[in-house]
Amino acid sequence: MAEKLDKHILKNGMVVLGEPMEQVRSVAFGFMLPAGAAQLPEGCCGAGNVIADWIFRGAGDKNSRQLSDALDGLGLHRAGAISSSHITIGAVLEAGNLAEAIDLYADIILRPSLKEDQFELARQLAIDEVLALDDDPRQKVTLKLREQFYPPPLGRSTAGEIDELRSLAAPDTKQIIKNKFNLSQTIFSVAGKYNFDAICRQVVELFSRTKTTPRCAPVLVRDRAGKYTHIHNDGAQVHIGLMTGTVRPTDEDYYNARVAVSVLSGGMSARLFTEVREKRGLCYAVGAGYHSLKEAAGIMCYAGTTPEKAQETLDVVMAEFNRLSEGISKEEIQRAKVGLKSALILQSESSSSRAGAIGGDYYVLGRVRSLDEIKNKIEQTTVGSVLTFLRSHKFRDFTVVTIGPKEIRA
């Protein structure tokens, strides 16, 4: 898995990262703009979703239709995401069209049209997305769980809040774009088949013209919300979200934590699936995963069950979390490591995954981990190292969110 990392930092602070993948003919890129949900002003929850749509409704000398036609003409597959820290916009496309795509995205970032009639359309789509969460309770419970687990505003909903979206105005949103599309804190990452020297010349030409603005102030973190939240729903199911704190990616025990989570929920032979679903038949779906921000991290679990079995499901899931430190077999550790390495191999073959990973690494760690480094760190974990980690990082506090017809004890 030998890799090469390309890196260049513009005079204005913008970071350009690249990982060549000579075996592919495609290229993926992403601009990480420091305008994520936690970066927004109070009362603007959901503005990130509006912005991510609005800036594509005309830019430079092109109106909305002309811009869409130009992007489609390059055969690119747009990709985007709203996280706590960033709005990420990018695409995957044939390598020969990369330069034209970067030109278009420079207009989208630096010279969006931001017409008011287009704002209304973008805002309504964001509102519709929030309303659609009622038909996707698993996603809704996940968003609420992050909101309750992370100290505000870190867990702020990336989808948005209806009342705040409805009161959001175009002038205020324009000001957010002006303040938060800060090139000194923007990361551009690319992976696949590309010429890095040509990319750097182009990015310097396009993005060095803009006057450098001061770095955004750090997010002020407040106290966490309550430990249990229930959202009433008259349906026949109960959706349970549970989260407990763990080490961040910068911690020396990070890989022990990842292996421990994989033992807990790394497939059909993992603890949660076996104990909660197969042996007891308590739920139709159960799983857990590691989730982190730059400032905090947790293990997130979801279980879908019936009202009659909801309390026992939660009790057994919590018991499995706590039982993990009592003992883990070599076979469980080996299966967990194989699963993590398999996921790593799949990521190594995807240009979009690698572009996202190198940008995320740089933001969180200040450097980019090679795939070989990650593989070796996973390999170095043992039964002893994982158990030592678990026994020194007990699962004491759980944040729980449920959606269903009645509350349970948490």
C-alpha positions as CSV (number, residue, x, y, z in Angstrom):
1,M,0.0,0.0,0.0
2,A,2.9,2.4,-0.6
3,E,1.6,5.9,-1.3
4,K,3.0,9.3,-2.0
5,L,1.6,12.5,-0.6
6,D,1.7,15.8,-2.5
7,K,1.4,19.0,-0.5
8,H,1.5,22.7,-1.1
9,I,0.5,25.7,1.1
10,L,-0.5,28.9,-0.6
11,K,0.7,32.2,0.8
12,N,-2.9,32.9,2.0
13,G,-2.8,29.7,4.1
14,M,-5.0,27.5,1.8
15,V,-3.7,23.9,1.8
16,V,-3.5,21.8,-1.3
17,L,-3.1,18.0,-0.8
18,G,-2.8,15.2,-3.3
19,E,-2.5,11.4,-3.4
20,P,-1.7,10.0,-6.8
21,M,-3.3,6.7,-7.9
22,E,-1.7,5.8,-11.1
23,Q,-3.8,2.7,-11.6
24,V,-7.0,4.7,-12.1
25,R,-8.1,7.1,-14.9
26,S,-10.4,9.1,-12.7
27,V,-9.7,11.8,-10.2
28,A,-11.7,13.1,-7.2
29,F,-11.4,16.4,-5.5
30,G,-12.9,18.3,-2.6
31,F,-12.8,21.8,-1.2
32,M,-13.3,21.8,2.6
33,L,-14.7,25.2,3.5
34,P,-14.8,26.2,7.2
35,A,-18.5,26.8,7.3
36,G,-19.8,23.6,9.0
37,A,-22.8,23.5,11.3
38,A,-20.9,24.3,14.4
39,Q,-19.3,27.4,12.8
40,L,-22.7,29.0,12.0
41,P,-24.1,32.0,14.0
42,E,-26.8,31.2,16.6
43,G,-30.2,31.0,15.0
44,C,-28.9,29.8,11.6
45,C,-29.0,26.0,12.1
46,G,-29.4,24.5,8.6
47,A,-27.8,27.4,6.7
48,G,-25.0,25.1,5.6
49,N,-27.5,23.0,3.6
50,V,-28.9,26.1,2.0
51,I,-25.5,27.5,1.2
52,A,-24.3,24.2,-0.4
53,D,-27.2,24.4,-2.8
54,W,-27.4,28.1,-3.4
55,I,-23.8,28.6,-4.5
56,F,-24.4,26.1,-7.3
57,R,-27.3,28.2,-8.7
58,G,-25.1,30.4,-10.9
59,A,-21.5,31.6,-10.5
60,G,-19.1,33.7,-12.4
61,D,-20.6,34.7,-15.8
62,K,-23.0,31.7,-15.8
63,N,-26.6,31.5,-14.6
64,S,-28.0,28.5,-12.8
65,R,-28.8,26.6,-16.0
66,Q,-25.5,27.4,-17.7
67,L,-23.5,26.3,-14.7
68,S,-25.4,23.0,-14.4
69,D,-24.8,22.4,-18.1
70,A,-21.1,23.2,-17.8
71,L,-20.7,20.8,-14.9
72,D,-22.7,18.1,-16.6
73,G,-20.7,18.6,-19.8
74,L,-17.6,17.5,-17.9
75,G,-19.2,14.3,-16.9
76,L,-18.5,14.9,-13.2
77,H,-20.4,13.3,-10.4
78,R,-20.9,15.9,-7.7
79,A,-20.2,15.1,-4.1
80,G,-20.8,17.2,-1.1
81,A,-21.3,17.0,2.7
82,I,-22.1,19.2,5.7
83,S,-20.2,18.3,8.8
84,S,-19.7,20.0,12.2
85,S,-16.6,21.8,10.9
86,H,-16.9,22.1,7.1
87,I,-19.0,22.4,4.0
88,T,-17.3,20.1,1.6
89,I,-18.0,20.4,-2.2
90,G,-16.3,18.3,-4.8
91,A,-16.7,15.8,-7.5
92,V,-15.4,12.6,-9.2
93,L,-14.6,12.8,-12.9
94,E,-12.4,11.7,-15.8
95,A,-8.9,13.0,-15.1
96,G,-8.6,15.0,-18.4
97,N,-11.4,17.3,-17.3
98,L,-9.9,18.2,-13.9
99,A,-8.6,21.7,-14.8
100,E,-11.9,22.8,-16.2
101,A,-13.7,21.5,-13.2
102,I,-11.4,23.4,-10.8
103,D,-12.1,26.6,-12.8
104,L,-15.8,26.2,-12.3
105,Y,-15.5,25.4,-8.6
106,A,-13.3,28.5,-8.1
107,D,-16.2,30.6,-9.5
108,I,-18.7,28.7,-7.2
109,I,-16.6,29.4,-4.2
110,L,-15.3,32.9,-5.0
111,R,-18.0,34.4,-7.3
112,P,-21.4,32.7,-6.6
113,S,-24.3,34.7,-8.0
114,L,-26.4,34.4,-4.9
115,K,-29.7,35.6,-6.5
116,E,-32.6,36.0,-4.0
117,D,-35.1,34.0,-6.1
118,Q,-32.7,31.1,-6.1
119,F,-32.2,31.5,-2.3
120,E,-35.8,30.7,-1.7
121,L,-35.6,27.5,-3.8
122,A,-32.5,26.4,-1.9
123,R,-34.0,27.2,1.5
124,Q,-37.2,25.3,0.6
125,L,-35.2,22.2,-0.4
126,A,-33.4,22.4,3.0
127,I,-36.7,22.6,4.8
128,D,-38.1,19.6,2.9
129,E,-35.0,17.6,3.8
130,V,-35.7,18.2,7.5
131,L,-39.4,17.3,7.1
132,A,-38.4,14.1,5.4
133,L,-36.6,13.0,8.5
134,D,-40.0,12.0,9.9
135,D,-40.0,9.2,7.3
136,D,-36.4,8.2,8.2
137,P,-36.4,7.9,12.0
138,R,-33.0,6.1,12.1
139,Q,-31.4,9.2,10.6
140,K,-33.4,11.5,12.8
141,V,-32.4,9.6,16.0
142,T,-28.7,9.8,14.9
143,L,-28.8,13.5,14.3
144,K,-30.5,14.1,17.7
145,L,-28.1,11.8,19.4
146,R,-25.1,13.7,18.1
147,E,-26.8,17.0,19.2
148,Q,-27.3,15.7,22.8
149,F,-23.9,13.9,23.1
150,Y,-21.5,16.6,21.8
151,P,-21.2,19.9,23.7
152,P,-23.1,22.7,21.9
153,P,-22.5,23.8,19.2
154,L,-20.4,20.8,18.1
155,G,-23.4,18.5,17.8
156,R,-25.6,21.0,16.0
157,S,-27.8,19.3,13.4
158,T,-26.2,19.3,10.0
159,A,-29.7,19.1,8.4
160,G,-31.1,22.1,10.3
161,E,-34.0,23.1,12.4
162,I,-37.3,24.0,10.8
163,D,-38.0,27.3,12.7
164,E,-34.5,28.6,12.1
165,L,-34.6,27.7,8.4
166,R,-37.9,29.4,8.0
167,S,-36.5,32.6,9.5
168,L,-33.3,32.5,7.6
169,A,-32.9,35.4,5.2
170,A,-30.8,35.9,2.0
171,P,-28.8,38.9,3.3
172,D,-27.8,37.0,6.5
173,T,-26.8,33.9,4.5
174,K,-24.7,36.0,2.1
175,Q,-22.9,37.4,5.1
176,I,-22.2,33.9,6.4
177,I,-20.7,33.0,3.1
178,K,-18.5,36.1,3.1
179,N,-17.3,35.5,6.6
180,K,-16.9,31.7,6.5
181,F,-15.5,30.9,3.1
182,N,-12.1,31.7,4.5
183,L,-9.3,30.6,2.2
184,S,-6.8,30.7,5.0
185,Q,-8.7,27.7,6.6
186,T,-9.7,26.0,3.4
187,I,-8.3,22.6,2.4
188,F,-8.3,21.3,-1.2
189,S,-7.6,17.6,-1.6
190,V,-7.3,15.6,-4.7
191,A,-6.7,11.8,-5.3
192,G,-6.4,9.8,-8.5
193,K,-4.7,10.6,-11.8
194,Y,-3.4,14.2,-11.9
195,N,-0.5,16.5,-12.4
196,F,0.2,18.1,-9.1
197,D,2.5,20.9,-10.4
198,A,-0.2,21.9,-12.9
199,I,-2.9,21.8,-10.1
200,C,-0.8,24.0,-7.8
201,R,-0.2,26.6,-10.6
202,Q,-3.9,26.7,-11.3
203,V,-5.0,26.9,-7.7
204,V,-2.4,29.6,-7.0
205,E,-3.7,31.6,-10.0
206,L,-7.3,31.2,-9.1
207,F,-7.3,31.5,-5.3
208,S,-4.4,33.9,-4.6
209,R,-6.2,36.9,-6.1
210,T,-8.6,37.0,-3.2
211,K,-7.6,39.2,-0.2
212,T,-6.6,37.1,2.8
213,T,-9.1,37.4,5.7
214,P,-8.4,36.7,9.4
215,R,-8.9,33.2,10.6
216,C,-12.3,32.4,12.0
217,A,-12.5,32.5,15.8
218,P,-12.5,29.1,17.6
219,V,-15.9,27.7,18.4
220,L,-17.0,28.4,22.0
221,V,-18.1,25.0,23.5
222,R,-20.8,25.0,26.1
223,D,-22.1,22.3,28.5
224,R,-23.6,19.1,27.2
225,A,-27.3,18.6,27.0
226,G,-29.2,16.0,29.1
227,K,-28.5,12.2,29.1
228,Y,-31.9,11.1,27.9
229,T,-34.2,12.5,25.2
230,H,-37.4,11.0,24.0
231,I,-39.2,12.0,20.8
232,H,-42.8,10.8,20.7
233,N,-43.9,8.9,17.6
234,D,-47.1,6.8,17.3
235,G,-45.4,4.2,15.1
236,A,-45.0,0.5,15.9
237,Q,-41.3,0.7,16.3
238,V,-38.8,2.2,18.8
239,H,-35.6,3.6,17.5
240,I,-32.8,3.7,20.1
241,G,-29.7,5.8,19.7
242,L,-26.9,5.4,22.3
243,M,-23.5,7.1,22.5
244,T,-20.7,7.1,25.0
245,G,-17.4,8.9,25.0
246,T,-14.0,7.5,23.9
247,V,-10.6,8.7,22.8
248,R,-10.1,11.0,19.8
249,P,-8.0,10.1,16.7
250,T,-5.0,12.0,18.2
251,D,-4.9,9.7,21.2
252,E,-2.3,6.9,21.3
253,D,-5.1,4.5,22.1
254,Y,-7.1,5.4,19.0
255,Y,-6.5,2.1,17.3
256,N,-7.2,0.0,20.4
257,A,-10.6,1.9,20.5
258,R,-11.3,1.1,16.8
259,V,-10.5,-2.6,17.3
260,A,-12.7,-2.7,20.4
261,V,-15.6,-1.2,18.5
262,S,-15.1,-3.7,15.8
263,V,-15.3,-6.5,18.3
264,L,-18.5,-5.0,19.6
265,S,-20.0,-4.5,16.1
266,G,-17.9,-5.6,13.2
267,G,-20.2,-8.1,11.5
268,M,-22.6,-10.9,12.1
269,S,-20.2,-12.6,14.5
270,A,-19.7,-9.5,16.6
271,R,-21.0,-9.1,20.1
272,L,-24.0,-6.9,19.5
273,F,-25.4,-8.8,16.6
274,T,-24.9,-12.1,18.3
275,E,-26.1,-11.3,21.8
276,V,-28.9,-8.8,21.1
277,R,-30.4,-9.9,17.8
278,E,-29.5,-13.6,17.3
279,K,-29.6,-15.1,20.8
280,R,-32.4,-13.0,22.3
281,G,-34.3,-11.8,19.2
282,L,-34.7,-8.3,20.8
283,C,-34.3,-6.2,17.7
284,Y,-34.3,-6.3,13.9
285,A,-31.3,-4.1,13.5
286,V,-28.4,-3.3,15.8
287,G,-24.9,-1.9,15.3
288,A,-22.3,0.5,16.6
289,G,-19.5,2.6,15.2
290,Y,-16.7,5.0,16.0
291,H,-17.6,8.7,15.5
292,S,-15.4,11.7,16.0
293,L,-15.0,15.4,15.6
294,K,-11.7,17.2,16.0
295,E,-12.7,18.2,19.5
296,A,-14.4,15.0,20.8
297,A,-15.2,11.4,19.9
298,G,-17.7,8.7,20.9
299,I,-19.0,5.2,20.2
300,M,-22.4,5.5,18.6
301,C,-25.0,2.6,18.6
302,Y,-28.4,2.2,17.0
303,A,-31.0,-0.5,17.7
304,G,-34.4,-0.8,16.1
305,T,-37.0,-2.8,18.0
306,T,-40.7,-2.9,19.2
307,P,-42.1,-1.0,22.2
308,E,-42.5,-4.2,24.2
309,K,-38.8,-5.1,23.8
310,A,-37.3,-1.6,23.9
311,Q,-36.3,-1.5,27.5
312,E,-34.6,-4.9,27.5
313,T,-32.9,-4.0,24.2
314,L,-31.3,-0.9,25.8
315,D,-30.4,-2.8,28.9
316,V,-28.7,-5.6,27.0
317,V,-26.8,-3.2,24.7
318,M,-25.4,-1.3,27.7
319,A,-24.5,-4.6,29.3
320,E,-22.5,-5.6,26.2
321,F,-20.6,-2.4,26.2
322,N,-19.6,-2.9,29.8
323,R,-18.9,-6.7,29.4
324,L,-16.4,-5.9,26.7
325,S,-13.6,-5.2,29.3
326,E,-14.2,-8.5,31.0
327,G,-12.5,-10.5,28.3
328,I,-11.9,-10.7,24.5
329,S,-10.7,-13.8,22.6
330,K,-7.9,-13.9,20.1
331,E,-10.3,-14.9,17.5
332,E,-12.5,-11.9,18.1
333,I,-9.5,-9.6,17.9
334,Q,-8.3,-11.2,14.7
335,R,-11.8,-10.9,13.1
336,A,-11.9,-7.3,14.1
337,K,-8.5,-6.5,12.6
338,V,-9.3,-8.3,9.4
339,G,-12.5,-6.3,9.0
340,L,-10.7,-3.0,9.6
341,K,-8.0,-3.9,7.1
342,S,-10.5,-5.0,4.5
343,A,-12.3,-1.6,4.8
344,L,-8.9,0.1,4.4
345,I,-8.2,-1.8,1.2
346,L,-11.6,-0.9,-0.2
347,Q,-10.9,2.8,0.6
348,S,-7.5,2.6,-1.1
349,E,-9.2,1.7,-4.4
350,S,-11.6,4.7,-4.3
351,S,-10.3,8.1,-5.4
352,S,-13.2,9.8,-3.7
353,S,-12.6,8.0,-0.4
354,R,-8.9,8.9,-0.5
355,A,-9.5,12.6,-1.3
356,G,-11.9,12.8,1.6
357,A,-9.5,10.9,4.0
358,I,-6.4,13.0,3.3
359,G,-8.4,16.2,3.8
360,G,-10.0,14.9,7.0
361,D,-6.6,13.7,8.3
362,Y,-5.0,17.0,7.7
363,Y,-7.7,18.9,9.5
364,V,-7.9,16.7,12.5
365,L,-4.2,15.6,12.9
366,G,-2.3,18.3,11.0
367,R,-0.8,15.6,8.8
368,V,-1.9,12.7,6.5
369,R,-1.5,9.1,7.6
370,S,-0.4,6.6,4.9
371,L,-2.5,3.5,4.5
372,D,0.6,1.5,5.5
373,E,0.8,3.4,8.8
374,I,-2.9,2.7,9.5
375,K,-2.5,-1.0,8.6
376,N,0.6,-1.4,10.8
377,K,-1.1,0.4,13.8
378,I,-4.1,-2.0,13.5
379,E,-1.7,-5.0,13.3
380,Q,0.1,-3.9,16.5
381,T,-3.1,-4.1,18.6
382,T,-3.4,-7.2,20.8
383,V,-5.9,-8.7,23.2
384,G,-3.8,-7.2,26.0
385,S,-3.6,-3.7,24.6
386,V,-7.3,-3.6,23.8
387,L,-8.3,-4.8,27.3
388,T,-5.9,-2.4,29.0
389,F,-7.5,0.4,27.0
390,L,-11.1,-0.7,27.9
391,R,-10.3,-1.1,31.6
392,S,-8.7,2.4,31.8
393,H,-11.6,4.0,29.8
394,K,-14.7,2.6,31.3
395,F,-18.1,3.2,29.7
396,R,-19.6,5.2,32.5
397,D,-21.8,7.8,30.8
398,F,-24.3,7.0,28.1
399,T,-26.4,9.6,26.2
400,V,-29.6,8.0,24.9
401,V,-32.2,9.2,22.4
402,T,-35.4,7.2,21.6
403,I,-38.1,7.7,19.0
404,G,-41.3,5.8,19.6
405,P,-44.7,5.6,21.3
406,K,-43.4,5.6,24.9
407,E,-40.3,6.5,27.0
408,I,-37.9,3.9,28.5
409,R,-35.6,4.1,31.5
410,A,-32.1,5.2,30.5
